[in-house]
Amino acid sequence: MDRIAAPAVVAAGSKETTARQDSTAAIVVFVGLAAALVLLFPFPPVLDYANHYARIWLLSGGIGEQPFPEIYAVDWNRTFTNVGIDVIATWLGPFVGADRLARALLFLAIVLPPLGAIALHRALFGGRHHWQTAILSLGWCATMIGGFINFQIGLGMALVFACIDLRLQGRNPALQFAWRLAAALLLTVMHLFSLGFYMAIVCGLEFSWRVDILRSKSGLLRLAGRLALALGACILPPLALYIHTAALPNAGGDGLGLVWNDGIVLIALNLLSAITTYVPVVDVVLVLPLILICTRAARAGDIRVHAGLAVATCGLLMLSCIAPRHMLGTGWISWRFPIMAALVAMAMMCPFAHLTRRQALLLALVINLAVFGRTGWIGWNWWLAQQDVAAVETVLKKVPAGAAVLPLGHEPEALGGLAHSNRHFSWGLDTFRHLPTLAVPLSHAFVPTLFTAKGKQPLAVLPPWSEIAVPEGNLLSIGVLSCPAMMQEYRDFTPYLSDWRRRFDFILVANADIPDRYVGAVMPAGVRLIEDAGFAKLYAIDKATPAEPLSIPAGCARAS
């Protein structure tokens, strides 16, 4: 096989002086640290996690507790993809509990992508090279901090499935075709983008180590045939599920909803999403040594590269630059491709495979400092965020079961310093917008922004609650209640704002210890503060007393 016949290049020293490399201990430590972070911090500053947690709690049995049988229903005909964690919650949640399951899924979302890339690296190059430790750094990226749990787990699954696909190369074609059908079905259910990732890897592996196959017509025809069979096997399962379900994201929405990264700066920032977490400068500094290792190995001629996967990496990088940022009701589509490209890029190369003992120790030291420096940085931000989580939990204790909670927030004038970096990640996006959805499992209350998007989640909101619910929602500024222009701007996207005084019982304000850029801390008349926990405040809406005449704060002019 080509994998066995791939040439090795010896850079420094003779074969007798080559030191043995072993990444196993570092991998075990990283997995242990990731598990410790998940166990220590139940609700880390991971954007979508709290919202996923609430849905996992409902699907694990919470939907049967009052008042939720009259609010939510489960309809598996709403979607055919992006439901991996929903299926797992339905099957395993009642037995292991929602909290344990949610943490386990978050843990898998962190460790599966780098572990899958390491497995592919070992399948390609053999051995336990120190470079495999460097791959662990990709456990932390924008899609991870964004809480794209289905997507992250799907990436890891795709890489592991590609290892199996590699072992089946050159064997029974019917067996390989059947395996690809099964893999494509599982990946489609988990996340459609993970299927696309698997297809890209499989195509790269079909190119094999060398691209000289393209120099002959017969070789090109054989390659085209293998690619057609591979793509055909991968396309059949989602096609069959789509015909049966006929539900796409943004079903019933207006058009494609395209938003592009239209500019060199935005494209560059998009590419950096493969490594960025809470403060991009810190991430770049900690990843830079890994980049320098690659460039140094390339200059020394001590680097092996799988040419087929290099082609796949180039394709994924191209998609990273041209993909829309938002489409079909799905956000940050363009973020998905840089992390794919980074995982394949690190799995396809093996720098400095031949080193003396001293050189190997130095290489291991640099890589471990970079990888575990990033892990420590993540842990520090997660620890800081627990005060904010505790504040939300404190105010939710005042919310009675069956209440309707309106989630709002203070939109800051500018991002805080390093000490508050846990509240924001790539591009200044907040990490706390979904914390109010914890009112569902913790208070048995209704929140209008729980994920219930047709085409992506099986959870549906029943009438009349559906009149004040949105499938996906942001945390709007409290200024929306006092500024008529802002209210009008968001009314079409947030129907729950219409007649909010009558429809909601409480207002939960997040990020409340920082003044709102539009109205400061001014709340409209007719609401009463009942709990102030710093980061979170809870107001009761007085339905019996008519609201006083609207007094428009001066800051509302900035929202016009």
C-alpha positions as semicolon CSV with decimal commas, in nm:
position;residue;x (nm);y (nm);z (nm)
1;M;0,000;0,000;0,000
2;D;0,103;0,361;-0,058
3;R;0,087;0,432;0,313
4;I;0,358;0,177;0,383
5;A;0,568;0,275;0,087
6;A;0,570;0,646;0,171
7;P;0,929;0,770;0,189
8;A;1,080;0,896;0,512
9;V;1,332;1,176;0,522
10;V;1,605;1,175;0,787
11;A;1,715;1,527;0,870
12;A;1,960;1,538;1,158
13;G;2,172;1,254;1,286
14;S;2,185;0,897;1,172
15;K;1,918;0,635;1,209
16;E;2,090;0,509;1,525
17;T;2,062;0,850;1,696
18;T;1,691;0,894;1,627
19;A;1,505;0,929;1,957
20;R;1,178;0,754;2,029
21;Q;0,882;0,991;2,054
22;D;0,571;0,917;2,262
23;S;0,268;1,146;2,290
24;T;0,055;0,910;2,500
25;A;0,119;1,072;2,839
26;A;0,035;1,421;2,707
27;I;-0,286;1,295;2,546
28;V;-0,396;1,128;2,870
29;V;-0,323;1,445;3,069
30;F;-0,515;1,662;2,823
31;V;-0,818;1,433;2,831
32;G;-0,802;1,434;3,210
33;L;-0,783;1,814;3,224
34;A;-1,076;1,849;2,985
35;A;-1,280;1,612;3,202
36;A;-1,182;1,808;3,514
37;L;-1,292;2,139;3,358
38;V;-1,629;1,994;3,261
39;L;-1,679;1,845;3,610
40;L;-1,570;2,159;3,796
41;F;-1,768;2,411;3,591
42;P;-2,127;2,297;3,520
43;F;-2,210;2,595;3,298
44;P;-1,889;2,728;3,139
45;P;-1,883;3,038;2,916
46;V;-1,969;2,836;2,606
47;L;-2,228;3,027;2,405
48;D;-2,494;2,769;2,311
49;Y;-2,431;2,521;2,592
50;A;-2,693;2,648;2,841
51;N;-2,957;2,638;2,568
52;H;-2,858;2,285;2,468
53;Y;-2,858;2,188;2,836
54;A;-3,219;2,302;2,877
55;R;-3,329;2,105;2,569
56;I;-3,135;1,796;2,684
57;W;-3,313;1,824;3,021
58;L;-3,653;1,833;2,852
59;L;-3,577;1,540;2,621
60;S;-3,433;1,340;2,911
61;G;-3,772;1,340;3,084
62;G;-3,825;1,696;3,199
63;I;-4,089;1,751;2,933
64;G;-4,319;1,528;3,137
65;E;-4,299;1,756;3,442
66;Q;-4,545;2,040;3,491
67;P;-4,601;2,279;3,324
68;F;-4,410;2,153;3,018
69;P;-4,663;1,902;2,875
70;E;-4,876;2,206;2,784
71;I;-4,578;2,403;2,648
72;Y;-4,354;2,166;2,448
73;A;-4,388;1,859;2,227
74;V;-4,134;1,635;2,055
75;D;-4,180;1,589;1,680
76;W;-3,905;1,393;1,502
77;N;-4,057;1,477;1,163
78;R;-3,935;1,837;1,206
79;T;-3,578;1,753;1,104
80;F;-3,344;1,481;0,982
81;T;-3,002;1,623;1,072
82;N;-2,827;1,812;1,353
83;V;-3,015;1,595;1,606
84;G;-2,737;1,374;1,739
85;I;-2,746;1,503;2,096
86;D;-3,126;1,507;2,088
87;V;-3,135;1,138;1,997
88;I;-2,881;1,057;2,267
89;A;-3,077;1,261;2,524
90;T;-3,397;1,074;2,440
91;W;-3,231;0,732;2,461
92;L;-2,985;0,777;2,748
93;G;-3,106;1,083;2,935
94;P;-3,374;0,903;3,140
95;F;-3,113;0,653;3,263
96;V;-2,803;0,866;3,330
97;G;-2,966;1,201;3,404
98;A;-2,963;1,522;3,205
99;D;-2,678;1,686;3,395
100;R;-2,436;1,395;3,356
101;L;-2,530;1,351;2,991
102;A;-2,493;1,720;2,905
103;R;-2,147;1,732;3,063
104;A;-2,044;1,412;2,885
105;L;-2,154;1,558;2,551
106;L;-1,963;1,881;2,619
107;F;-1,656;1,673;2,707
108;L;-1,686;1,479;2,380
109;A;-1,724;1,804;2,186
110;I;-1,387;1,916;2,328
111;V;-1,179;1,600;2,294
112;L;-1,324;1,408;1,999
113;P;-1,200;1,635;1,715
114;P;-0,831;1,637;1,823
115;L;-0,840;1,269;1,924
116;G;-0,990;1,181;1,585
117;A;-0,715;1,377;1,409
118;I;-0,452;1,201;1,622
119;A;-0,602;0,863;1,530
120;L;-0,582;0,954;1,160
121;H;-0,222;1,075;1,205
122;R;-0,123;0,745;1,365
123;A;-0,298;0,550;1,091
124;L;-0,103;0,744;0,827
125;F;0,242;0,771;0,985
126;G;0,252;0,510;1,258
127;G;0,416;0,576;1,592
128;R;0,331;0,824;1,866
129;H;0,502;1,143;1,748
130;H;0,515;1,457;1,959
131;W;0,327;1,634;1,680
132;Q;0,018;1,443;1,792
133;T;0,036;1,639;2,117
134;A;0,027;1,959;1,912
135;I;-0,302;1,846;1,754
136;L;-0,463;1,864;2,099
137;S;-0,445;2,243;2,073
138;L;-0,735;2,228;1,826
139;G;-0,966;2,114;2,103
140;W;-1,010;2,486;2,167
141;C;-1,153;2,687;1,877
142;A;-1,437;2,928;1,800
143;T;-1,690;2,656;1,721
144;M;-1,610;2,490;2,054
145;I;-1,650;2,812;2,254
146;G;-1,960;2,880;2,044
147;G;-2,110;2,561;2,183
148;F;-2,167;2,389;1,847
149;I;-2,184;2,053;2,022
150;N;-2,338;1,845;1,743
151;F;-2,090;1,991;1,497
152;Q;-1,787;1,932;1,719
153;I;-1,879;1,573;1,799
154;G;-1,950;1,518;1,430
155;L;-1,599;1,636;1,338
156;G;-1,447;1,378;1,571
157;M;-1,673;1,105;1,436
158;A;-1,579;1,193;1,078
159;L;-1,208;1,162;1,155
160;V;-1,250;0,829;1,334
161;F;-1,466;0,698;1,050
162;A;-1,198;0,808;0,804
163;C;-0,946;0,590;0,990
164;I;-1,174;0,290;0,936
165;D;-1,219;0,390;0,573
166;L;-0,840;0,398;0,534
167;R;-0,813;0,041;0,665
168;L;-1,075;-0,073;0,415
169;Q;-0,890;0,071;0,116
170;G;-0,789;-0,200;-0,132
171;R;-1,024;-0,456;0,023
172;N;-1,372;-0,568;-0,080
173;P;-1,529;-0,267;-0,262
174;A;-1,880;-0,377;-0,159
175;L;-1,775;-0,379;0,209
176;Q;-1,622;-0,034;0,178
177;F;-1,935;0,099;0,003
178;A;-2,157;-0,044;0,278
179;W;-1,934;0,108;0,545
180;R;-1,954;0,448;0,383
181;L;-2,333;0,424;0,369
182;A;-2,346;0,349;0,741
183;A;-2,094;0,622;0,828
184;A;-2,281;0,877;0,617
185;L;-2,609;0,790;0,789
186;L;-2,463;0,839;1,137
187;L;-2,290;1,162;1,040
188;T;-2,604;1,300;0,876
189;V;-2,800;1,244;1,193
190;M;-2,526;1,405;1,404
191;H;-2,462;1,710;1,182
192;L;-2,475;1,761;0,807
193;F;-2,146;1,951;0,805
194;S;-1,970;1,653;0,964
195;L;-2,079;1,445;0,665
196;G;-1,926;1,703;0,432
197;F;-1,606;1,688;0,637
198;Y;-1,597;1,309;0,609
199;M;-1,644;1,334;0,232
200;A;-1,353;1,577;0,205
201;I;-1,124;1,344;0,404
202;V;-1,230;1,035;0,209
203;C;-1,160;1,211;-0,121
204;G;-0,817;1,318;0,008
205;L;-0,737;0,961;0,111
206;E;-0,840;0,835;-0,233
207;F;-0,575;1,064;-0,383
208;S;-0,330;0,878;-0,160
209;W;0,024;0,993;-0,080
210;R;0,115;1,104;-0,432
211;V;-0,077;1,294;-0,697
212;D;0,127;1,151;-0,985
213;I;-0,178;0,935;-1,055
214;L;-0,313;1,240;-1,238
215;R;-0,033;1,217;-1,497
216;S;-0,186;0,918;-1,675
217;K;-0,530;0,899;-1,832
218;S;-0,597;0,553;-1,693
219;G;-0,497;0,660;-1,342
220;L;-0,719;0,964;-1,366
221;L;-1,016;0,752;-1,476
222;R;-0,963;0,507;-1,189
223;L;-0,945;0,795;-0,944
224;A;-1,261;0,951;-1,086
225;G;-1,441;0,619;-1,049
226;R;-1,334;0,577;-0,687
227;L;-1,434;0,933;-0,604
228;A;-1,774;0,886;-0,769
229;L;-1,838;0,570;-0,566
230;A;-1,728;0,738;-0,243
231;L;-1,940;1,049;-0,298
232;G;-2,236;0,841;-0,411
233;A;-2,229;0,633;-0,094
234;C;-2,210;0,948;0,119
235;I;-2,490;1,132;-0,060
236;L;-2,751;0,855;-0,054
237;P;-2,835;0,860;0,322
238;P;-2,902;1,237;0,354
239;L;-3,095;1,231;0,026
240;A;-3,316;0,948;0,151
241;L;-3,372;1,120;0,487
242;Y;-3,453;1,451;0,319
243;I;-3,713;1,289;0,093
244;H;-3,873;1,135;0,401
245;T;-3,856;1,443;0,624
246;A;-3,859;1,736;0,382
247;A;-3,752;1,983;0,652
248;L;-3,466;2,226;0,606
249;P;-3,342;2,499;0,842
250;N;-3,530;2,826;0,805
251;A;-3,834;2,638;0,669
252;G;-4,091;2,898;0,585
253;G;-3,839;3,179;0,617
254;D;-3,775;3,455;0,367
255;G;-3,514;3,343;0,113
256;L;-3,167;3,215;0,186
257;G;-3,079;3,486;0,436
258;L;-2,725;3,518;0,300
259;V;-2,464;3,722;0,489
260;W;-2,105;3,724;0,359
261;N;-1,758;3,790;0,495
262;D;-1,714;4,072;0,246
263;G;-1,362;4,194;0,299
264;I;-1,005;4,079;0,352
265;V;-1,015;4,157;0,725
266;L;-1,335;3,960;0,780
267;I;-1,200;3,666;0,581
268;A;-0,877;3,672;0,785
269;L;-1,074;3,680;1,109
270;N;-1,286;3,396;0,981
271;L;-0,976;3,186;0,914
272;L;-0,853;3,257;1,267
273;S;-1,172;3,101;1,405
274;A;-0,986;2,767;1,388
275;I;-0,783;2,874;1,692
276;T;-0,952;3,176;1,854
277;T;-1,133;3,154;2,188
278;Y;-1,172;3,439;2,437
279;V;-0,893;3,682;2,340
280;P;-0,754;3,613;1,990
281;V;-0,415;3,769;2,069
282;V;-0,353;3,515;2,344
283;D;-0,453;3,228;2,116
284;V;-0,228;3,343;1,834
285;V;0,070;3,377;2,070
286;L;0,016;3,025;2,206
287;V;-0,033;2,868;1,861
288;L;0,258;3,049;1,696
289;P;0,522;2,801;1,825
290;L;0,337;2,517;1,650
291;I;0,344;2,709;1,322
292;L;0,716;2,778;1,364
293;I;0,779;2,406;1,418
294;C;0,622;2,330;1,081
295;T;0,814;2,598;0,895
296;R;1,142;2,494;1,060
297;A;1,080;2,128;0,970
298;A;1,000;2,222;0,612
299;R;1,328;2,415;0,579
300;A;1,519;2,123;0,732
301;G;1,354;1,876;0,495
302;D;1,235;1,665;0,789
303;I;0,862;1,666;0,723
304;R;0,630;1,416;0,558
305;V;0,303;1,525;0,401
306;H;0,010;1,323;0,267
307;A;-0,048;1,487;-0,071
308;G;-0,412;1,380;-0,104
309;L;-0,507;1,532;0,231
310;A;-0,312;1,844;0,134
311;V;-0,551;1,877;-0,161
312;A;-0,845;1,833;0,077
313;T;-0,700;2,099;0,309
314;C;-0,671;2,345;0,021
315;G;-1,032;2,281;-0,072
316;L;-1,150;2,341;0,284
317;L;-0,943;2,661;0,302
318;M;-1,106;2,782;-0,017
319;L;-1,449;2,714;0,128
320;S;-1,343;2,904;0,440
321;C;-1,287;3,212;0,226
322;I;-1,597;3,195;0,005
323;A;-1,862;3,043;0,233
324;P;-2,134;3,276;0,365
325;R;-2,132;3,369;0,730
326;H;-2,507;3,306;0,769
327;M;-2,754;3,114;0,551
328;L;-3,091;2,936;0,586
329;G;-3,136;3,043;0,946
330;T;-2,797;2,895;1,042
331;G;-2,528;3,120;1,183
332;W;-2,152;3,117;1,143
333;I;-2,143;2,874;0,856
334;S;-1,804;3,003;0,744
335;W;-1,661;2,920;1,088
336;R;-1,708;2,550;1,021
337;F;-1,446;2,523;0,747
338;P;-1,131;2,670;0,908
339;I;-1,136;2,418;1,195
340;M;-1,194;2,139;0,941
341;A;-0,894;2,258;0,740
342;A;-0,679;2,288;1,054
343;L;-0,764;1,936;1,173
344;V;-0,683;1,782;0,834
345;A;-0,369;1,995;0,796
346;M;-0,226;1,881;1,128
347;A;-0,320;1,517;1,065
348;M;-0,167;1,513;0,716
349;M;0,186;1,613;0,820
350;C;0,457;1,472;1,043
351;P;0,733;1,726;1,115
352;F;1,058;1,627;1,282
353;A;1,002;1,252;1,289
354;H;1,377;1,194;1,321
355;L;1,546;1,375;1,609
356;T;1,817;1,314;1,863
357;R;1,708;1,264;2,223
358;R;1,791;1,622;2,315
359;Q;1,606;1,762;2,014
360;A;1,303;1,544;2,088
361;L;1,290;1,665;2,447
362;L;1,307;2,028;2,333
363;L;1,032;1,968;2,077
364;A;0,810;1,802;2,339
365;L;0,870;2,091;2,581
366;V;0,770;2,358;2,329
367;I;0,461;2,170;2,215
368;N;0,344;2,089;2,568
369;L;0,387;2,450;2,681
370;A;0,177;2,570;2,387
371;V;-0,098;2,310;2,428
372;F;-0,133;2,317;2,804
373;G;-0,086;2,692;2,811
374;R;-0,402;2,719;2,602
375;T;-0,582;2,470;2,825
376;G;-0,485;2,673;3,132
377;W;-0,608;2,989;2,960
378;I;-0,944;2,824;2,896
379;G;-0,968;2,703;3,254
380;W;-0,894;3,050;3,390
381;N;-1,176;3,201;3,183
382;W;-1,416;2,926;3,286
383;W;-1,334;2,987;3,652
384;L;-1,400;3,361;3,619
385;A;-1,737;3,297;3,457
386;Q;-1,874;3,096;3,750
387;Q;-1,962;3,415;3,939
388;D;-2,193;3,511;3,654
389;V;-2,351;3,165;3,647
390;A;-2,406;3,179;4,025
391;A;-2,580;3,516;3,983
392;V;-2,823;3,370;3,729
393;E;-2,893;3,071;3,952
394;T;-2,957;3,308;4,245
395;V;-3,222;3,513;4,069
396;L;-3,387;3,204;3,921
397;K;-3,464;3,084;4,274
398;K;-3,720;3,366;4,291
399;V;-3,902;3,248;3,976
400;P;-4,204;3,023;4,047
401;A;-4,288;2,721;3,831
402;G;-4,504;2,800;3,530
403;A;-4,391;3,163;3,505
404;A;-4,296;3,327;3,176
405;V;-3,953;3,494;3,184
406;L;-3,848;3,765;2,936
407;P;-3,467;3,751;2,888
408;L;-3,287;4,081;2,821
409;G;-2,938;4,215;2,880
410;H;-2,717;4,518;2,912
411;E;-2,528;4,581;2,590
412;P;-2,192;4,734;2,686
413;E;-2,041;5,038;2,522
414;A;-1,719;4,847;2,459
415;L;-1,578;4,511;2,559
416;G;-1,418;4,488;2,899
417;G;-1,054;4,417;2,965
418;L;-0,879;4,086;3,004
419;A;-1,052;4,021;3,336
420;H;-1,391;4,007;3,166
421;S;-1,280;3,817;2,855
422;N;-1,486;3,513;2,956
423;R;-1,802;3,709;2,873
424;H;-1,700;3,739;2,509
425;F;-1,517;3,535;2,251
426;S;-1,434;3,565;1,880
427;W;-1,545;3,889;1,719
428;G;-1,676;4,018;2,052
429;L;-1,967;3,774;2,064
430;D;-2,107;3,727;2,411
431;T;-2,101;3,389;2,583
432;F;-2,387;3,458;2,826
433;R;-2,686;3,520;2,600
434;H;-2,837;3,175;2,661
435;L;-2,792;3,159;3,039
436;P;-3,155;3,273;3,094
437;T;-3,275;2,950;2,931
438;L;-3,162;2,775;3,251
439;A;-3,498;2,894;3,386
440;V;-3,643;2,587;3,211
441;P;-3,461;2,315;3,410
442;L;-3,390;2,517;3,727
443;S;-3,725;2,696;3,775
444;H;-3,964;2,503;3,549
445;A;-4,040;2,834;3,380
446;F;-4,092;2,932;3,016
447;V;-3,827;3,124;2,820
448;P;-3,903;3,227;2,458
449;T;-3,551;3,169;2,320
450;L;-3,508;2,794;2,370
451;F;-3,375;2,627;2,050
452;T;-3,679;2,489;1,865
453;A;-3,585;2,558;1,501
454;K;-3,764;2,346;1,246
455;G;-3,503;2,161;1,043
456;K;-3,255;2,154;1,334
457;Q;-3,433;2,050;1,655
458;P;-3,718;1,804;1,725
459;L;-3,859;2,019;2,006
460;A;-4,169;2,223;1,919
461;V;-4,356;2,493;2,114
462;L;-4,731;2,441;2,151
463;P;-4,988;2,719;2,121
464;P;-5,055;2,963;2,276
465;W;-4,692;2,969;2,395
466;S;-4,572;2,952;2,035
467;E;-4,705;3,306;1,987
468;I;-4,431;3,440;2,214
469;A;-4,149;3,201;2,119
470;V;-3,871;3,221;1,863
471;P;-3,674;2,923;1,727
472;E;-3,341;3,096;1,798
473;G;-3,295;3,423;1,975
474;N;-3,042;3,682;2,086
475;L;-3,026;3,863;2,417
476;L;-3,161;4,207;2,330
477;S;-3,073;4,525;2,516
478;I;-3,312;4,641;2,789
479;G;-3,337;4,955;2,579
480;V;-3,585;4,773;2,357
481;L;-3,851;4,825;2,627
482;S;-3,796;5,203;2,644
483;C;-3,696;5,294;2,288
484;P;-3,984;5,288;2,037
485;A;-3,746;5,281;1,738
486;M;-3,560;4,981;1,876
487;M;-3,885;4,804;1,958
488;Q;-4,006;4,856;1,602
489;E;-3,676;4,731;1,459
490;Y;-3,690;4,399;1,643
491;R;-4,066;4,340;1,656
492;D;-4,072;4,126;1,338
493;F;-3,793;3,900;1,467
494;T;-3,906;3,885;1,829
495;P;-4,285;3,853;1,843
496;Y;-4,264;3,805;2,219
497;L;-4,198;4,180;2,254
498;S;-4,553;4,254;2,144
499;D;-4,762;4,318;2,457
500;W;-4,478;4,197;2,676
501;R;-4,635;4,337;2,992
502;R;-4,933;4,105;2,967
503;R;-4,755;3,798;2,832
504;F;-4,460;3,777;3,073
505;D;-4,432;3,760;3,450
506;F;-4,065;3,843;3,500
507;I;-3,774;4,012;3,324
508;L;-3,431;3,853;3,371
509;V;-3,151;4,097;3,287
510;A;-2,803;3,953;3,223
511;N;-2,474;4,147;3,219
512;A;-2,652;4,386;3,454
513;D;-2,337;4,500;3,637
514;I;-2,224;4,687;3,324
515;P;-2,430;4,991;3,209
516;D;-2,635;4,945;2,896
517;R;-2,504;5,155;2,607
518;Y;-2,852;5,290;2,526
519;V;-3,034;5,347;2,856
520;G;-2,779;5,281;3,130
521;A;-2,974;5,098;3,402
522;V;-3,312;5,262;3,332
523;M;-3,606;5,022;3,331
524;P;-3,957;5,110;3,211
525;A;-4,230;5,192;3,458
526;G;-4,445;4,908;3,586
527;V;-4,161;4,671;3,672
528;R;-4,022;4,605;4,020
529;L;-3,675;4,480;4,114
530;I;-3,705;4,169;4,331
531;E;-3,349;4,029;4,315
532;D;-3,014;4,190;4,236
533;A;-2,725;3,942;4,210
534;G;-2,486;4,174;4,029
535;F;-2,444;4,013;3,690
536;A;-2,812;3,913;3,688
537;K;-3,121;4,103;3,801
538;L;-3,480;3,987;3,820
539;Y;-3,775;4,221;3,781
540;A;-4,141;4,137;3,839
541;I;-4,391;4,280;3,594
542;D;-4,685;4,438;3,774
543;K;-4,984;4,339;3,562
544;A;-5,245;4,491;3,793
545;T;-5,104;4,843;3,783
546;P;-5,118;5,026;3,447
547;A;-4,782;5,136;3,318
548;E;-4,690;5,499;3,364
549;P;-4,650;5,720;3,054
550;L;-4,337;5,627;2,863
551;S;-4,036;5,843;2,945
552;I;-3,783;5,793;2,666
553;P;-3,420;5,797;2,789
554;A;-3,177;6,022;2,604
555;G;-2,970;5,721;2,492
556;C;-3,255;5,596;2,276
557;A;-3,154;5,844;2,007
558;R;-2,842;5,635;1,948
559;A;-3,058;5,329;1,873
560;S;-3,256;5,509;1,602
